[in-house]
């Protein structure tokens, strides 16, 4: 850790417009802005004898973005689809962190055209979530599917002009099924990370992209039976 870290202070400005067309339904549009004083970044520091990953404050950062959200029953398309509900959320974000002057000089020694800012640590430029739900009360059956993907995000800053490390987009799909058996039992099935997409961290050097590390975590399946007393 770093005992000299300062607490990050954030100023938020948000504006949200919402419409509720029906029971449990929503359409919304949001605009937001955030200003950070002393934001915290994770950095890797290498010397001839040691490599350390730690945390540090930078002077300031800011972001602005917009968000769209929708929750809708699909019965408006056909009565046969009344049991289906969809939820969608998409966020677009532009962020910038100021780079200290001494660090910027080191970066520009190998990349003369580098900007004087970089994206905020851990902040994706876009995030997309989508869920689809099927509910049939007469059958005691509920099925939920979820999809998520987010844009590349800065995960490790490497001072000294060495390229920074970014997480690359990775799609994820999860599934859950609940089935009532009589009045007392519920059968539950969960499947996570069905796509088993690759985790990939990269860095860009002189226009070429290189892998820092890649791996997969595998799929997870869970089957359970619960009893209501």
C-alpha positions in Angstrom: 0.0 0.0 0.0 0.8 3.7 0.2 0.3 5.4 3.6 0.7 8.8 1.9 -2.5 8.5 -0.1 -5.0 11.2 0.0 -8.8 10.7 0.0 -10.3 11.3 -3.4 -12.9 14.1 -3.5 -15.7 14.0 -6.2 -18.1 16.6 -7.4 -21.1 15.0 -9.2 -23.6 16.7 -11.5 -26.5 14.4 -12.7 -29.6 15.1 -14.8 -32.1 12.3 -15.4 -35.3 12.1 -17.4 -37.7 9.1 -16.7 -40.9 7.8 -18.2 -43.0 4.9 -16.8 -45.2 3.6 -19.6 -46.6 0.7 -17.6 -46.3 -1.3 -14.5 -42.7 -2.3 -14.0 -41.7 -0.5 -17.2 -39.2 2.3 -17.6 -37.5 4.5 -20.2 -34.8 6.8 -18.9 -32.1 9.1 -20.3 -29.3 10.5 -18.0 -26.5 13.0 -18.4 -23.7 13.1 -15.8 -20.4 14.9 -15.0 -17.9 14.1 -12.3 -14.8 16.0 -11.3 -12.1 14.2 -9.1 -9.5 15.8 -6.9 -6.6 13.4 -5.9 -7.9 10.4 -7.9 -6.1 7.1 -7.2 -4.3 5.0 -9.8 -2.6 1.6 -9.6 1.0 1.8 -10.8 3.9 -0.6 -11.4 7.3 0.6 -10.4 10.4 -1.3 -11.6 14.0 -0.9 -10.5 17.1 -3.0 -11.2 16.5 -5.0 -8.0 12.7 -4.8 -7.4 9.3 -4.6 -9.1 6.4 -3.2 -7.0 2.7 -2.7 -7.7 1.3 0.1 -5.6 -1.1 3.0 -5.5 -0.7 6.8 -6.0 -2.7 10.0 -6.2 -2.7 12.1 -9.3 -3.8 15.8 -9.4 -7.2 15.7 -11.0 -9.5 13.9 -13.4 -13.0 14.3 -14.9 -15.5 12.4 -16.9 -18.8 13.0 -18.6 -21.3 10.6 -20.1 -24.8 9.6 -20.9 -26.9 6.5 -20.0 -29.9 4.9 -21.6 -32.1 2.5 -19.7 -35.2 0.5 -20.7 -37.4 -2.0 -19.0 -40.3 -3.3 -21.2 -42.8 -6.2 -21.3 -42.8 -7.8 -24.8 -46.5 -8.2 -24.8 -46.9 -5.1 -27.0 -45.4 -7.2 -29.9 -47.7 -10.2 -29.4 -49.9 -11.6 -26.6 -47.8 -14.7 -26.8 -44.9 -12.7 -25.4 -46.6 -11.4 -22.3 -44.5 -13.7 -20.1 -41.3 -12.1 -21.4 -39.6 -8.9 -20.0 -36.5 -7.3 -21.3 -34.2 -4.8 -19.6 -31.4 -2.9 -21.4 -28.8 -0.4 -20.1 -26.1 1.3 -22.1 -23.6 3.9 -20.9 -21.1 6.0 -22.9 -18.3 7.8 -21.0 -15.4 10.1 -21.9 -12.8 10.4 -19.1 -9.5 12.2 -18.7 -6.8 12.1 -16.0 -4.1 14.8 -16.0 -0.6 13.5 -16.4 2.1 15.0 -14.2 4.6 17.2 -16.1 7.7 15.1 -15.2 5.9 11.9 -16.2 4.6 13.4 -19.4 8.2 14.3 -20.4 9.3 10.7 -19.9 6.3 9.5 -22.0 7.0 11.9 -24.8 10.6 10.9 -25.0 9.4 7.7 -26.7 5.9 8.9 -27.9 6.3 12.6 -28.8 2.6 13.0 -29.8 1.2 11.6 -26.5 -1.7 13.6 -25.0 -1.3 15.3 -21.7 -4.2 13.2 -20.3 -5.1 9.5 -20.1 -8.4 7.7 -19.4 -9.4 7.4 -15.7 -8.0 4.3 -14.1 -10.6 1.4 -14.2 -13.1 3.4 -16.3 -14.5 1.8 -19.5 -15.7 4.1 -22.3 -18.8 2.1 -22.7 -20.9 -0.5 -20.7 -23.7 -2.6 -22.0 -26.0 -4.8 -20.0 -29.0 -6.7 -21.2 -31.4 -9.2 -19.5 -34.3 -11.2 -20.7 -36.8 -12.8 -18.3 -39.5 -15.4 -18.8 -42.0 -16.0 -16.0 -44.8 -18.5 -16.0 -46.7 -18.6 -12.7 -48.9 -21.5 -13.7 -45.9 -23.7 -14.3 -43.9 -22.2 -11.4 -41.1 -21.5 -13.9 -38.7 -18.5 -14.1 -35.8 -18.2 -16.6 -33.4 -15.3 -16.6 -30.5 -14.6 -19.1 -28.0 -11.8 -18.8 -25.4 -10.3 -21.1 -22.7 -7.9 -20.3 -19.8 -6.2 -22.1 -17.6 -3.2 -21.3 -15.0 -1.3 -23.3 -11.2 -1.4 -22.7 -10.1 0.1 -19.4 -6.8 1.2 -17.9 -5.7 -1.3 -15.2 -2.0 -0.6 -14.7 0.0 2.6 -15.1 3.7 2.1 -15.9 5.8 5.3 -15.4 9.0 6.0 -17.3 7.6 6.0 -20.8 6.6 2.3 -20.7 3.2 1.6 -22.2 0.2 1.3 -19.9 -1.8 -1.9 -19.5 -5.5 -2.2 -20.6 -8.2 -4.8 -20.1 -9.8 -5.6 -23.4 -13.6 -6.0 -23.9 -14.9 -9.4 -22.8 -18.5 -10.5 -23.4 -20.3 -12.5 -20.6 -23.5 -14.5 -20.6 -25.2 -15.9 -17.5 -28.4 -18.1 -17.1 -30.6 -18.9 -14.2 -33.6 -21.2 -14.0 -36.0 -21.6 -11.1 -38.7 -24.3 -11.0 -41.3 -24.8 -8.3 -42.0 -28.4 -7.4 -45.3 -28.6 -5.4 -45.7 -26.1 -2.6 -42.4 -26.8 -0.7 -39.6 -27.4 -3.2 -37.7 -25.2 -5.7 -35.2 -26.5 -8.1 -32.5 -23.9 -9.1 -30.0 -24.1 -11.9 -27.3 -21.4 -12.5 -24.9 -21.2 -15.3 -22.2 -18.5 -15.3 -19.7 -17.3 -17.9 -21.3 -19.4 -20.6 -19.2 -17.9 -23.4 -15.9 -18.3 -21.3 -14.5 -15.4 -23.2 -10.8 -14.8 -22.8 -9.5 -12.2 -20.3 -6.9 -10.3 -22.3 -4.6 -7.5 -21.1 -2.6 -5.6 -23.7 -0.3 -2.6 -24.2 0.3 -0.6 -27.3 3.9 0.3 -28.4 4.5 2.3 -31.5 1.2 1.3 -33.1 1.5 -2.4 -32.4 -0.6 -4.2 -29.8 1.1 -6.8 -27.5 -0.4 -9.2 -24.9 0.6 -8.5 -21.3 -1.4 -11.6 -20.1 -4.3 -13.8 -21.3 -6.3 -16.4 -19.5 -9.8 -18.0 -19.2 -11.6 -18.9 -16.0 -14.0 -21.6 -17.3 -17.7 -22.0 -16.9 -19.6 -22.5 -13.6 -22.7 -24.6 -13.2 -24.7 -24.9 -10.0 -27.7 -27.1 -9.3 -29.7 -26.8 -6.0 -32.9 -27.9 -4.4 -34.4 -25.7 -1.6 -37.2 -26.6 0.8 -39.6 -24.0 2.2 -40.7 -24.9 5.7 
